[in-house]
Amino acid sequence: MRIATWNVNSVKQRVPRLLPWLDQRQPDVVCLQETKLADDAFTQLLGDELGRRGYQAALHGETQWNGVAILSRVGLDDVVRGLANSPARPRPESRAVSAVCNGIRVYSVYVPNGRVPDSEHYHYKLAWLAALREVLGSGPDAVIVCGDMNIAPTDADVFDPEAYIGQTHVTPPERAALAGLQSLGLHDVVREHWPSERIFTYWDYRAGMFHRDLGMRIDLALASAPVASRVRAAWVDRQARKGSGPSDHAPVVVDLDEAPDGNIGPVVPPPSAPAVKRGSARLPQSR
């Protein structure tokens, strides 16, 4: 079974990329984030095309912002939208949906950005992660949590730790919250599969960050032991970030039980840009 997760940064804008990608990579389950569409609009836009490809869809969207979805052609049962005890600001946001797909409880999550350390939105992010941990703590044994976590787990998951000093995504409280999820027995399957490789999933649109390979690894697949033990390949589909009209995120692909393309990771195709020297590049917003 092939499971993928992709922050598409507006599914309406990404239709010309999403449908050919589904045809090429043939995922059985796809977790989408930042769909930015209400459920009815999503169905009107993609329902027929997905149906022709054999996908059912579990949707939890809203107009203009946020929005998550799960597409599955291996079953879609017991759909749960949102998180119990999720903080609201000032209303609950569409950031989580889960369903059972072929015996695995699959979560598609879009963790709040946090914006600025110690801001109101930053504390909302930490509270949201605490709510997610509470939900996962009472969940079944076979689980995979996929999505845009908006946290780089370690300094190895950013192009240069110095560039992120004073920024969100790398602060100790955020990383502690992510570690709290993993303490429930969830495995970061890409990193476990490729413990020392340079792997990013997000590159800012600005300043040639993608072509210079100045990115972050913030899109994760966290699997419980019964699921992680079945992983045969785990990789970033960098090809989907190239070309015209891409998302600023690349899909993450996890193959269970068999790997149709072989063990081809960690990043496909690999970047040609060399790693930058520490302190030699800055984030676009700090220029």
Buried (B, 14 or more C-beta within 10 A) or exposed (E): BBBBBBBBBBBEBBBEBBBEBBEEBEBBBBBBBBBBBBBEBBBEBBBEEBEEBEBBBBBBBBEEEBBBBBBBBBBBEEBBBBBEEBBEBEEBBBBBBBBBBBEBBBBBBBBBBBEEBEEEEBBBBBBBBBBBBEBBEEBEEBBBBBBBBBBBBBEBBBBBBEBBEEBBBBBEBBBEBBEBBBEBBBBBBBBEBBEEBBBBBBBBEEBEBBEBBBBBBBBBBBBBEBBBEBBBBBBBBBBBBEEEEBBBBBBBBBBBEEBEBEEBBBBBEEBEEEEBEEEEBBBEEEE
